[in-house]
Amino acid sequence: MQELLKVKMAEVDIEVEETGKLIAIVDAEAGAAQIEKDAADVQAEEVGKVADAAAVTKAEANKELEAAIPAMNAAKEAVNCLQVGSI
């Protein structure tokens, strides 16, 4: 019985050591994953800023376009009123 207990204890010690190695590997991989997540978060923030700036630029361009359309339509009407003989 004592011999069986010694064998089992040796097996448990081996399992404890292997489990410790696996925990170390998982911890290392978790650290690497956290670094990648942090980098992705920074990049997402930068992309958000660029998207916000693009939205502002688009809004400004739309406003300028709305202001230019009446002038463009007036010019188009003026061109349509021209006759070949008056040129």
C-alpha positions as CSV (number, residue, x, y, z in Angstrom):
1,M,0.0,0.0,0.0
2,Q,2.8,2.4,0.8
3,E,4.5,1.7,-2.5
4,L,1.2,2.4,-4.4
5,L,0.9,5.7,-2.4
6,K,4.5,6.7,-3.4
7,V,3.8,5.9,-7.0
8,K,0.5,8.0,-6.9
9,M,2.3,10.9,-5.2
10,A,5.0,10.8,-7.8
11,E,2.3,10.9,-10.5
12,V,0.6,13.8,-8.8
13,D,3.9,15.7,-8.6
14,I,4.4,15.2,-12.3
15,E,0.9,16.4,-13.0
16,V,1.3,19.4,-10.8
17,E,4.6,20.3,-12.6
18,E,3.0,19.9,-16.1
19,T,0.0,21.9,-15.0
20,G,2.3,24.7,-13.8
21,K,4.0,24.7,-17.2
22,L,0.6,24.9,-19.0
23,I,-0.4,27.8,-16.7
24,A,2.8,29.6,-17.6
25,I,2.1,29.1,-21.3
26,V,-1.5,30.3,-20.9
27,D,-0.3,33.4,-18.9
28,A,2.3,34.2,-21.6
29,E,-0.3,33.9,-24.4
30,A,-2.8,36.0,-22.4
31,G,-0.2,38.7,-22.1
32,A,0.5,38.6,-25.8
33,A,-3.2,38.8,-26.5
34,Q,-3.6,41.8,-24.2
35,I,-0.8,43.6,-26.1
36,E,-2.6,42.9,-29.4
37,K,-5.9,44.0,-27.9
38,D,-4.4,47.3,-26.6
39,A,-2.9,47.9,-30.1
40,A,-6.2,47.2,-31.7
41,D,-7.9,49.6,-29.3
42,V,-5.5,52.4,-30.1
43,Q,-6.0,51.8,-33.8
44,A,-9.8,51.7,-33.4
45,E,-9.6,55.1,-31.6
46,E,-7.5,56.5,-34.4
47,V,-9.9,55.2,-37.0
48,G,-12.8,56.7,-35.1
49,K,-11.1,60.1,-35.2
50,V,-10.5,59.8,-38.9
51,A,-14.1,58.8,-39.4
52,D,-15.3,61.8,-37.4
53,A,-13.1,64.1,-39.4
54,A,-14.5,62.6,-42.6
55,A,-18.0,63.1,-41.5
56,V,-17.3,66.8,-40.7
57,T,-15.7,67.3,-44.2
58,K,-18.7,65.6,-45.8
59,A,-21.1,67.8,-44.0
60,E,-19.1,70.9,-45.1
61,A,-19.0,69.7,-48.7
62,N,-22.7,69.0,-48.7
63,K,-23.4,72.5,-47.3
64,E,-21.2,74.1,-50.0
65,L,-22.9,71.9,-52.7
66,E,-26.4,73.0,-51.5
67,A,-25.2,76.6,-51.8
68,A,-23.7,76.1,-55.3
69,I,-26.7,74.3,-56.8
70,P,-28.9,77.4,-57.3
71,A,-26.0,79.2,-59.0
72,M,-25.4,76.2,-61.2
73,N,-29.0,76.0,-62.1
74,A,-29.1,79.7,-62.9
75,A,-26.1,79.4,-65.1
76,K,-27.6,76.4,-66.9
77,E,-30.8,78.5,-67.5
78,A,-28.7,81.4,-68.8
79,V,-26.9,79.1,-71.2
80,N,-30.2,77.6,-72.4
81,C,-31.5,81.1,-73.1
82,L,-28.6,81.9,-75.5
83,Q,-29.3,81.8,-79.1
84,V,-26.7,81.0,-81.7
85,G,-27.3,84.4,-83.4
86,S,-26.6,86.3,-80.3
87,I,-23.2,84.8,-79.8
